[in-house]
């Protein structure tokens, strides 16, 4: 028996995630299909809220409406979106940031009065109050994604059955599961540095999916062979990742961290797209 699904999801910008002083207005359009429907409910402090509707769940690839199975399959659908999108991140988690305001206490001026002979002198002492003014911005981004790409990724995830992978499953299955989980974690994060860390971990595990632990230049070349990305770019990602993991010890380490953060948004975009393309290939 077929059934209908309707769940709230949140979308934000990969390089401008929601924060205390920023929210995201994401205009996402699913094209070339009718199985997935999106109803935009507007930007919030956790991203743009959408109502994701699947009128015919069985036809889409869902297998059951039993709660424990259904929950895993929703995770697969959201991950399928994130494997199909280049910049937008989707999550089921609402992480609203508390809003606050400060009203300074009104301070009355003080004075002192002195009298010399028949002349009265009055001195007024003004006290200054410093008020901090916060600015809140909205980041707007529009994106389109083909329904066919989402459904293909979703059905491959359904076939893989990530939730059923155990410690005694094959090394390849465990590595692919770990890589997918790190990629998914990156979509949830609000810090660009942590997003980078999780995406690079996903890439690292996926590149070594066969159990061969490639390091240094060997790793750079393997990622380059799998994705067509210049090995020098992978080398730069690897050094920045090492600086995230380990404390800075030398001036060169500090220079790497400083220079890499300068163009982190651009590197994050490229890293995500390399990681997702390799993951999609491994899922086939």
Secondary structure, DSSP 4 states (H G I P E B T S, - for coil): ----EEEEEEEEETTB--BTTEEEEEEEEEES-SS-EEEEEEEETTEEEEEEEES-HHHHT----SHHHHHHHHHHHHHHHHHH-SSEEEES---PPPP----PPP-PPEEEEEEETTEEEEEEE-----------EEEEEEEEEEHHHHHHHHHHHHHHTGGG--TTS-HHHHHHHHHHHHHHHHHH-S-HHHHHHHHHHHHHHHHTTTS----HHHHHHHHHHHH---HHHHHHHHHHHHHHHS---SHHHHHHHHHHHHTHHHHHHHHHHHHHHHHHHHH-
